[in-house]
Amino acid sequence: MAKTKQGKRDVDAYTIKGTNKVVRVGDCVLMRPADTDNPPYVARVERMESDGRGSVRVRVRWYYRPEEAKGGRRPFHGAKELFLSDHFDTQSAHTIEGKCIVHSFKSYTKLDNVGPEDFYCRFDYKAATGAFTPDRVAVYKALPFL
């Protein structure tokens, strides 16, 4: 374990309270929102540290849902689509309520079964400006059966 600021130590893993699921740096997680009427937030864990008294904090990089981004949800956005943002934050690890998987669009389309923990990302999103990278993607239209 590497030593960080004033008695804080990097943590290799964190077990989600009430479960046997272990979170590690690089994992995607579901974070409990303040308003429980909203769906959980999705984030990628960038770093974990303990204060030495049992309190663990996680530095996360947020994924945005289309409706949370400038411009809102568009017809071509999928129900499970997320945007990887440049928005970072530090939260208590106690707000992690589960793990999830954020796939590339290509690997998502190859899944045999899409579970509630499966999402996909095909854009990076700059939260301050509302800009997307790439700024365009191919849009596929479903053809009717003949």
Backbone as JSON, one array per atom type, in Angstrom:
{
  "sequence": "MAKTKQGKRDVDAYTIKGTNKVVRVGDCVLMRPADTDNPPYVARVERMESDGRGSVRVRVRWYYRPEEAKGGRRPFHGAKELFLSDHFDTQSAHTIEGKCIVHSFKSYTKLDNVGPEDFYCRFDYKAATGAFTPDRVAVYKALPFL",
  "N": [[0.82, -1.18, 0.0], [0.57, 2.17, -0.87], [1.66, 5.19, 0.64], [-0.28, 8.07, 1.25], [-1.57, 11.39, 1.56], [-1.2, 12.77, 4.85], [-1.48, 10.37, 6.8], [-3.32, 8.94, 5.33], [-4.01, 6.1, 3.32], [-3.5, 4.33, 0.28], [-5.89, 2.03, -0.96], [-6.32, -1.31, -1.94], [-8.6, -2.81, -2.44], [-12.16, -2.87, -1.86], [-14.88, -4.02, -0.03], [-18.23, -4.13, -0.82], [-20.63, -2.91, 1.34], [-22.67, -5.15, 3.12], [-22.59, -7.08, 1.18], [-20.79, -9.57, -0.76], [-19.29, -8.55, -2.74], [-16.46, -7.32, -4.32], [-14.75, -4.33, -4.87], [-12.44, -2.85, -7.05], [-9.78, -0.64, -8.11], [-10.48, 0.77, -11.24], [-12.78, -0.63, -11.68], [-16.27, -0.42, -12.56], [-18.99, 1.16, -10.99], [-22.15, 1.35, -9.24], [-23.56, 4.14, -7.83], [-25.17, 5.35, -4.99], [-27.81, 7.65, -5.27], [-28.63, 10.91, -3.87], [-31.33, 11.5, -3.95], [-33.57, 9.08, -3.77], [-35.46, 8.42, -5.65], [-34.34, 8.63, -8.07], [-32.36, 6.92, -10.59], [-29.41, 4.91, -9.82], [-26.2, 6.53, -9.84], [-23.55, 6.16, -12.24], [-20.19, 5.24, -12.18], [-16.6, 5.2, -12.68], [-14.11, 3.72, -10.79], [-11.29, 5.39, -9.81], [-9.39, 5.67, -7.85], [-8.74, 4.56, -4.48], [-8.83, 5.24, -1.02], [-7.94, 4.96, 2.43], [-8.6, 6.37, 5.63], [-7.37, 5.35, 7.8], [-8.92, 4.9, 9.97], [-10.92, 3.25, 9.27], [-12.62, 4.41, 7.46], [-13.35, 4.66, 4.1], [-12.62, 6.29, 1.09], [-13.5, 7.03, -2.26], [-12.14, 7.95, -5.36], [-13.74, 8.97, -8.17], [-14.63, 8.73, -11.65], [-17.12, 10.13, -13.42], [-19.86, 8.72, -15.25], [-22.22, 9.94, -17.53], [-25.75, 9.93, -18.05], [-27.68, 10.19, -21.08], [-29.83, 12.05, -20.63], [-28.82, 13.6, -18.61], [-26.9, 15.14, -19.72], [-25.85, 18.05, -21.63], [-28.14, 19.04, -24.07], [-29.64, 16.78, -23.83], [-31.56, 13.64, -23.94], [-31.59, 11.92, -27.02], [-33.25, 10.61, -29.97], [-31.56, 8.61, -31.05], [-30.05, 7.65, -28.95], [-29.3, 4.91, -26.94], [-31.15, 2.92, -24.53], [-29.48, 2.0, -22.51], [-27.25, 3.52, -22.7], [-24.32, 5.38, -21.9], [-22.21, 8.24, -21.18], [-18.77, 8.78, -20.95], [-17.42, 10.98, -18.76], [-15.43, 14.0, -18.15], [-15.54, 14.62, -15.57], [-14.61, 14.44, -12.31], [-14.69, 13.19, -8.94], [-14.73, 12.88, -5.34], [-15.94, 10.47, -3.17], [-17.67, 8.93, -0.39], [-17.01, 5.52, 0.17], [-19.14, 4.09, 1.11], [-21.34, 4.85, -0.34], [-21.41, 3.31, -2.55], [-23.38, 1.03, -4.21], [-23.4, -1.19, -5.77], [-21.85, -3.21, -8.37], [-21.12, -2.69, -11.85], [-21.0, -3.12, -15.44], [-19.47, -1.4, -17.98], [-19.56, -1.48, -21.26], [-17.87, -1.36, -24.48], [-19.53, -0.08, -27.39], [-19.48, -1.9, -29.49], [-18.81, -4.39, -28.21], [-21.0, -4.57, -26.53], [-23.13, -4.95, -28.31], [-22.71, -7.55, -29.0], [-23.4, -9.09, -26.86], [-25.04, -11.92, -25.48], [-27.03, -11.98, -23.56], [-28.39, -9.16, -22.07], [-27.89, -7.77, -19.03], [-29.19, -6.17, -16.01], [-27.0, -4.86, -15.01], [-25.44, -4.18, -17.14], [-24.11, -1.77, -19.33], [-23.39, 0.6, -21.98], [-20.86, 2.54, -23.68], [-20.12, 5.04, -26.0], [-19.21, 7.56, -26.39], [-17.05, 10.19, -25.27], [-17.45, 12.77, -22.87], [-17.4, 16.21, -22.32], [-18.04, 17.81, -19.5], [-18.2, 20.57, -18.74], [-18.41, 22.01, -21.13], [-20.16, 20.62, -22.73], [-19.38, 19.22, -24.94], [-18.8, 16.5, -27.2], [-16.83, 13.56, -27.86], [-16.22, 10.95, -30.05], [-17.47, 13.47, -32.36], [-19.47, 12.58, -33.94], [-21.31, 9.64, -34.87], [-22.05, 6.54, -36.52], [-25.44, 5.96, -37.29], [-27.82, 3.53, -36.95], [-30.63, 2.28, -38.61], [-33.47, 0.46, -37.9], [-34.65, -2.08, -40.0], [-37.78, -2.89, -41.47], [-39.34, -6.14, -41.24], [-39.64, -8.24, -44.05]],
  "CA": [[0.0, 0.0, 0.0], [1.32, 3.42, -0.93], [1.23, 6.2, 1.6], [-0.73, 9.31, 0.62], [-1.58, 12.54, 2.48], [-1.43, 12.72, 6.28], [-2.03, 9.16, 7.38], [-4.21, 8.23, 4.41], [-3.32, 5.05, 2.58], [-4.21, 3.76, -0.86], [-6.52, 0.75, -0.67], [-6.37, -2.15, -3.14], [-9.94, -3.35, -2.65], [-13.2, -2.49, -0.91], [-16.05, -4.9, -0.11], [-19.47, -3.36, -0.71], [-21.32, -3.21, 2.6], [-23.82, -6.05, 3.01], [-22.42, -8.02, 0.06], [-19.44, -10.13, -0.86], [-18.73, -8.0, -3.97], [-15.23, -6.56, -4.07], [-14.48, -3.27, -5.84], [-11.03, -2.51, -7.21], [-9.54, 0.48, -9.02], [-10.79, 0.41, -12.62], [-14.15, -1.18, -11.75], [-17.41, 0.49, -12.68], [-19.86, 0.96, -9.84], [-23.41, 2.08, -9.11], [-23.47, 4.98, -6.64], [-26.49, 5.72, -4.47], [-28.1, 9.08, -5.38], [-29.26, 11.52, -2.68], [-32.77, 11.33, -4.15], [-33.73, 7.65, -4.08], [-36.37, 8.25, -6.79], [-33.5, 8.62, -9.26], [-31.54, 5.71, -10.73], [-28.06, 5.12, -9.29], [-25.19, 7.11, -10.73], [-22.55, 5.19, -12.69], [-18.85, 5.84, -12.13], [-15.44, 4.3, -12.73], [-13.24, 3.98, -9.64], [-9.94, 5.77, -10.22], [-8.49, 5.53, -6.7], [-9.39, 4.32, -3.19], [-7.93, 5.47, 0.1], [-8.47, 4.82, 3.78], [-8.05, 7.35, 6.57], [-6.77, 4.62, 8.9], [-9.95, 4.65, 10.99], [-11.95, 2.42, 8.67], [-13.39, 5.17, 6.47], [-12.74, 4.56, 2.77], [-13.13, 7.24, 0.11], [-13.17, 6.64, -3.63], [-12.11, 8.99, -6.4], [-14.45, 8.38, -9.3], [-14.87, 9.47, -12.89], [-18.55, 9.91, -13.64], [-20.54, 8.52, -16.51], [-23.48, 10.67, -17.59], [-26.81, 9.42, -18.91], [-28.01, 11.25, -22.05], [-30.7, 13.09, -20.08], [-28.04, 14.42, -17.68], [-25.95, 15.9, -20.52], [-26.4, 19.15, -22.41], [-28.8, 18.53, -25.28], [-30.61, 15.76, -23.4], [-31.69, 12.36, -24.64], [-31.98, 12.0, -28.42], [-33.81, 9.32, -30.42], [-30.53, 7.59, -31.36], [-29.41, 7.16, -27.73], [-29.85, 3.66, -26.43], [-31.65, 2.94, -23.15], [-28.39, 1.68, -21.59], [-26.08, 4.29, -23.13], [-23.7, 6.33, -20.98], [-21.08, 9.0, -21.71], [-17.68, 8.91, -19.99], [-17.17, 12.42, -18.63], [-14.18, 14.49, -17.57], [-15.96, 15.06, -14.23], [-14.08, 13.58, -11.25], [-15.21, 13.53, -7.62], [-14.37, 11.95, -4.27], [-17.14, 10.09, -2.43], [-17.54, 7.84, 0.58], [-17.23, 4.2, -0.43], [-20.44, 3.59, 1.57], [-22.38, 5.17, -1.32], [-21.39, 2.29, -3.62], [-24.41, 0.03, -3.94], [-23.21, -2.38, -6.6], [-20.91, -3.12, -9.49], [-21.73, -2.8, -13.17], [-20.04, -3.25, -16.53], [-19.69, -0.47, -19.09], [-18.96, -2.09, -22.44], [-17.84, -0.58, -25.72], [-20.76, -0.34, -28.14], [-19.26, -3.13, -30.27], [-18.93, -5.59, -27.36], [-22.37, -4.6, -26.01], [-24.03, -5.51, -29.34], [-22.43, -8.98, -29.12], [-23.85, -9.8, -25.66], [-26.18, -12.82, -25.65], [-28.05, -11.51, -22.62], [-28.06, -7.89, -21.44], [-28.41, -7.75, -17.68], [-29.4, -4.83, -15.45], [-25.7, -4.26, -14.7], [-24.73, -3.92, -18.39], [-24.29, -0.49, -20.0], [-22.36, 0.81, -23.0], [-20.39, 3.91, -23.87], [-19.46, 5.28, -27.28], [-18.78, 8.95, -26.42], [-16.5, 10.91, -24.12], [-18.26, 13.98, -22.71], [-16.81, 17.3, -21.53], [-19.17, 18.32, -18.72], [-18.27, 22.03, -18.7], [-18.77, 22.59, -22.43], [-21.19, 19.82, -23.41], [-18.82, 18.68, -26.18], [-18.66, 15.05, -27.28], [-15.79, 12.99, -28.7], [-16.23, 11.67, -31.32], [-18.64, 14.35, -32.49], [-20.51, 11.9, -34.72], [-21.22, 8.18, -34.99], [-23.03, 5.97, -37.44], [-26.74, 5.66, -36.68], [-28.43, 2.44, -37.68], [-32.07, 2.3, -38.58], [-34.02, -0.89, -38.0], [-35.44, -2.32, -41.2], [-38.95, -3.74, -41.22], [-39.24, -7.48, -41.8], [-40.4, -8.39, -45.3]],
  "C": [[0.87, 1.25, 0.0], [0.76, 4.41, 0.08], [0.83, 7.46, 0.84], [-0.68, 10.42, 1.66], [-1.87, 12.15, 3.91], [-2.16, 11.48, 6.8], [-2.99, 8.39, 6.49], [-3.39, 7.23, 3.62], [-4.18, 4.59, 1.42], [-4.71, 2.38, -0.47], [-6.61, -0.03, -1.99], [-7.78, -2.61, -3.47], [-10.88, -2.88, -1.54], [-14.37, -3.45, -1.11], [-17.3, -4.07, 0.13], [-20.24, -3.85, 0.5], [-22.56, -4.08, 2.34], [-23.74, -7.04, 1.87], [-21.05, -8.67, 0.18], [-18.76, -9.63, -2.14], [-17.57, -7.08, -3.64], [-15.01, -5.58, -5.22], [-12.99, -2.99, -5.85], [-10.93, -1.29, -8.14], [-9.75, -0.01, -10.45], [-12.18, -0.17, -12.78], [-15.17, -0.07, -11.94], [-18.41, 0.13, -11.59], [-21.14, 1.78, -9.98], [-23.35, 2.82, -7.78], [-24.87, 5.47, -6.26], [-26.71, 7.24, -4.62], [-28.73, 9.61, -4.09], [-30.77, 11.35, -2.75], [-33.0, 9.9, -4.62], [-34.76, 7.38, -5.17], [-35.59, 8.19, -8.1], [-32.72, 7.31, -9.36], [-30.14, 5.97, -10.16], [-27.16, 5.78, -10.33], [-24.2, 6.01, -11.09], [-21.2, 5.9, -12.73], [-17.79, 4.76, -12.27], [-14.51, 4.7, -11.57], [-11.82, 4.22, -10.14], [-8.92, 5.56, -9.1], [-9.33, 5.27, -5.46], [-8.37, 4.59, -2.1], [-8.67, 5.38, 1.41], [-7.83, 5.87, 4.67], [-7.41, 6.68, 7.77], [-7.74, 4.32, 10.03], [-11.13, 3.85, 10.42], [-12.82, 3.13, 7.64], [-12.65, 5.12, 5.13], [-13.43, 5.56, 1.85], [-12.65, 6.8, -1.27], [-13.15, 7.87, -4.52], [-12.7, 8.33, -7.63], [-14.47, 9.33, -10.49], [-16.29, 9.11, -13.3], [-18.89, 9.6, -15.09], [-21.83, 9.32, -16.43], [-24.47, 9.88, -18.43], [-27.15, 10.54, -19.9], [-28.87, 12.38, -21.47], [-30.0, 14.0, -19.08], [-27.06, 15.35, -18.42], [-26.66, 17.06, -21.23], [-26.98, 18.59, -23.7], [-29.79, 17.44, -24.98], [-30.59, 14.48, -24.23], [-32.21, 12.6, -26.05], [-32.51, 10.64, -28.87], [-32.78, 8.23, -30.68], [-29.79, 7.08, -30.12], [-30.1, 5.89, -27.26], [-30.27, 3.79, -24.97], [-30.53, 2.74, -22.14], [-27.11, 2.45, -21.93], [-25.64, 5.28, -22.06], [-22.6, 7.07, -21.71], [-20.02, 9.1, -20.63], [-17.28, 10.38, -19.93], [-15.76, 12.71, -18.13], [-14.44, 15.03, -16.17], [-15.5, 14.02, -13.21], [-14.61, 14.07, -9.91], [-14.68, 12.52, -6.61], [-15.6, 11.73, -3.41], [-16.8, 9.05, -1.37], [-17.82, 6.52, -0.12], [-18.57, 3.61, 0.0], [-21.56, 3.91, 0.59], [-22.38, 4.21, -2.5], [-22.44, 1.24, -3.28], [-24.28, -1.22, -4.8], [-22.16, -2.13, -7.66], [-21.7, -3.2, -10.79], [-20.62, -2.93, -14.2], [-20.42, -2.24, -17.6], [-18.86, -0.99, -20.26], [-18.73, -1.04, -23.53], [-19.13, -0.92, -26.46], [-20.65, -1.67, -28.9], [-19.43, -4.38, -29.39], [-20.34, -5.71, -26.77], [-23.32, -5.27, -27.02], [-23.82, -7.02, -29.51], [-22.87, -9.78, -27.89], [-25.04, -10.7, -25.98], [-27.34, -12.38, -24.77], [-27.57, -10.22, -21.98], [-28.73, -7.87, -20.08], [-28.59, -6.32, -17.18], [-28.09, -4.1, -15.15], [-24.89, -3.91, -15.95], [-25.13, -2.58, -19.0], [-23.29, -0.43, -21.14], [-22.04, 2.28, -23.15], [-19.73, 4.01, -25.24], [-19.0, 6.73, -27.43], [-18.05, 9.33, -25.13], [-17.22, 12.25, -24.09], [-17.52, 14.98, -21.84], [-17.95, 18.02, -20.81], [-19.31, 19.84, -18.78], [-18.77, 22.63, -20.01], [-19.9, 21.85, -23.13], [-20.7, 19.21, -24.71], [-18.63, 17.17, -26.07], [-17.48, 14.69, -28.17], [-16.12, 11.51, -28.87], [-17.49, 12.52, -31.44], [-19.72, 13.79, -33.41], [-20.24, 10.4, -34.74], [-22.25, 7.73, -36.02], [-24.31, 5.66, -36.67], [-27.4, 4.61, -37.57], [-29.93, 2.49, -37.52], [-32.54, 0.86, -38.75], [-34.87, -1.01, -39.26], [-36.64, -3.19, -40.87], [-38.72, -5.13, -41.84], [-40.12, -7.56, -43.03], [-41.28, -9.59, -45.28]]
}
